[in-house]
Amino acid sequence: MSAAAGRALDEVDYRTGVPIPLRDALPADVPAAAGTLATAFDDYPWTRWSIPEDHYAERLEELQSIYLEHALTSGIVLVSERLDGVAALLRPHSPAPADAAQARVVHLLGERLDAFLAAELPPRPPEAWELATLGVHPSARGQGIGSALLVEGLRRVDAAGGSCVLETSDPRNVELYSRHGFTVTATTQIPDGPVVHSMLRAAAARKL
């Protein structure tokens, strides 16, 4: 875990000029952050397709918890002051989650596991960062929190001299990410499932 974890920082809302307090997440933040993401992704096409309807909300929240715990050790997790906004990025060449975590994911996907594993998406460049998740609680939307988290995350990526990839199954997100330098590299129709947009943001040019 980075020594900077929990460090406070401000990202300015580009619309109002008002600072939005952000910080690096701590392990103790995971339950609340996972709850925020579960609520934010309640109607997300990919999760609705890949997670069984039975106890959907509980499964989704536990999956988010597993992925956040992995990102804390293999990347960056940023949160808003009230934990109503969360972003997680994985470093290039990040390892897979631990065996115990993967076994839990298999259990939570249940009857949807085979379809999940059969979904073929373009391979991600191993040298790129991955924006693994970005979500804002519905009650906090429209305040610039999501954009602030994205800007700060991409600032970290730029500081490392890296590119960044993501996947989204919500077409409304494509426009948002395009405004921040991402371009669509592939569009994949999942059989009996959503359309997934793969996007890439090239590494920022280094100043001499």
C-alpha positions in Angstrom: 0.0 0.0 0.0 1.3 3.4 -0.9 2.6 5.6 1.9 0.3 8.3 0.4 -2.8 6.4 1.3 -5.3 8.6 3.1 -3.5 11.7 1.9 -5.9 14.6 1.4 -6.0 16.5 -1.9 -8.4 18.8 -3.7 -9.5 18.7 -7.3 -11.4 21.7 -8.5 -14.9 21.4 -10.0 -14.3 22.7 -13.5 -17.8 24.1 -13.7 -17.9 26.1 -10.4 -14.2 26.5 -9.5 -15.0 25.0 -6.1 -12.5 22.5 -4.7 -13.8 19.0 -4.3 -12.0 17.2 -1.4 -10.5 13.8 -2.5 -8.1 11.4 -0.9 -6.4 8.1 -1.3 -8.6 5.3 0.1 -7.7 3.3 3.2 -8.6 -0.3 3.8 -11.2 0.8 6.4 -13.0 2.7 3.6 -13.7 -0.4 1.5 -17.2 -1.3 3.0 -18.6 2.2 2.5 -16.9 2.6 -0.9 -18.2 -0.8 -2.1 -21.7 0.3 -1.0 -21.4 3.4 -3.0 -20.3 1.5 -6.1 -23.0 -1.1 -5.7 -25.6 1.7 -5.6 -24.0 3.5 -8.5 -23.9 0.4 -10.7 -27.4 -1.0 -9.7 -28.7 -0.6 -13.2 -25.4 -0.9 -15.1 -25.9 -3.1 -18.2 -22.8 -5.3 -17.6 -23.5 -6.0 -14.0 -27.2 -6.7 -14.7 -26.1 -9.2 -17.3 -23.2 -10.9 -15.5 -24.6 -11.2 -11.9 -27.6 -13.5 -11.0 -30.8 -11.7 -10.2 -31.1 -13.7 -6.9 -29.6 -11.4 -4.2 -28.3 -9.1 -7.0 -27.5 -6.1 -4.8 -25.7 -8.2 -2.1 -23.6 -10.0 -4.8 -22.8 -6.7 -6.5 -21.6 -5.1 -3.3 -19.4 -8.0 -2.3 -17.9 -8.1 -5.8 -17.1 -4.4 -5.5 -15.5 -5.0 -2.1 -13.3 -7.8 -3.6 -12.2 -5.6 -6.5 -11.5 -2.6 -4.3 -9.3 -4.6 -1.9 -7.4 -5.9 -4.9 -7.0 -2.3 -6.3 -5.6 -1.1 -3.0 -2.6 -3.3 -3.3 -2.3 -3.3 -7.1 -3.2 0.2 -8.1 -4.8 3.4 -6.8 -8.2 3.9 -5.1 -9.5 7.5 -4.8 -12.5 8.5 -2.8 -14.4 11.7 -2.1 -14.5 13.1 1.4 -17.9 11.5 2.1 -17.1 8.3 0.3 -19.9 9.0 -2.2 -17.5 8.9 -5.1 -15.0 6.2 -5.9 -12.4 5.5 -8.6 -10.0 2.6 -8.9 -7.1 2.3 -11.3 -4.9 -0.8 -11.7 -1.2 -0.4 -12.5 0.3 -2.0 -15.7 1.1 -5.7 -15.3 -1.0 -5.9 -12.1 -1.3 -9.5 -10.8 -4.6 -11.3 -10.8 -6.6 -11.2 -7.5 -5.5 -13.8 -4.9 -6.9 -17.3 -5.3 -9.3 -16.9 -2.4 -10.7 -13.7 -3.9 -11.1 -15.4 -7.3 -12.9 -18.4 -5.7 -15.3 -15.9 -4.0 -16.0 -14.2 -7.4 -16.8 -17.6 -8.9 -19.3 -18.3 -6.2 -20.9 -14.8 -6.5 -21.3 -15.1 -10.3 -23.0 -18.4 -9.8 -25.2 -19.5 -12.7 -23.8 -16.6 -14.8 -20.2 -17.8 -14.6 -20.1 -19.7 -17.9 -21.5 -16.7 -19.8 -19.1 -14.4 -18.0 -16.1 -16.5 -18.9 -17.3 -16.9 -22.5 -17.6 -13.2 -23.1 -14.7 -12.3 -25.5 -13.4 -8.8 -25.3 -10.3 -7.4 -27.0 -7.1 -7.9 -24.9 -5.9 -5.0 -22.8 -2.4 -3.7 -23.5 -0.3 -5.0 -20.6 1.7 -1.8 -20.4 -1.4 0.4 -19.9 -3.1 1.4 -16.7 -6.7 0.3 -16.4 -9.5 2.5 -15.1 -11.2 -0.4 -13.3 -14.2 1.5 -11.9 -15.6 5.0 -11.4 -18.9 5.5 -9.6 -20.8 8.2 -7.8 -23.7 7.6 -5.4 -26.9 8.8 -7.1 -27.6 11.3 -4.3 -24.2 13.0 -5.1 -24.4 13.1 -8.8 -24.2 16.4 -10.7 -21.7 17.9 -8.2 -18.6 17.2 -10.3 -17.3 14.4 -8.1 -17.0 11.9 -10.9 -15.1 14.3 -13.1 -12.8 15.3 -10.2 -12.0 11.7 -9.5 -11.3 11.0 -13.1 -9.1 14.1 -13.5 -7.0 13.2 -10.4 -6.7 9.5 -11.5 -5.5 10.5 -15.0 -3.1 13.0 -13.5 -1.5 10.1 -11.6 -1.3 8.1 -14.8 0.2 11.0 -16.7 2.8 11.5 -14.0 3.8 7.8 -14.5 4.0 8.4 -18.2 1.4 5.8 -19.0 -1.6 5.2 -21.2 -5.0 4.1 -19.8 -7.7 1.8 -20.9 -11.3 1.2 -19.8 -14.4 -0.7 -20.7 -17.9 0.6 -20.4 -21.3 -0.9 -21.3 -23.2 2.4 -20.8 -23.2 4.4 -24.0 -23.6 7.6 -22.0 -20.2 7.1 -20.5 -18.5 7.2 -23.9 -19.1 10.9 -24.3 -17.8 11.6 -20.8 -14.6 9.7 -21.3 -14.1 11.1 -24.7 -14.0 14.6 -23.2 -11.0 13.4 -21.1 -9.0 12.1 -24.0 -10.2 8.5 -24.4 -11.1 7.1 -27.9 -13.1 4.0 -28.7 -10.8 1.2 -29.9 -13.4 -1.5 -30.2 -17.1 -2.1 -29.8 -18.2 -5.7 -28.8 -21.7 -7.1 -28.7 -21.9 -9.7 -26.0 -24.2 -12.5 -27.1 -27.6 -12.0 -25.3 -25.8 -9.2 -23.4 -24.7 -5.6 -23.5 -22.5 -3.8 -26.0 -19.1 -3.1 -24.5 -17.0 -0.1 -25.6 -13.3 -0.5 -25.2 -11.5 2.8 -24.9 -7.9 4.0 -24.8 -6.2 7.2 -23.6 -2.7 7.5 -25.0 0.2 8.5 -22.8 0.5 12.2 -22.4 3.4 13.8 -24.3 6.4 14.4 -22.0 7.5 18.0 -21.7 11.2 18.5 -22.3 
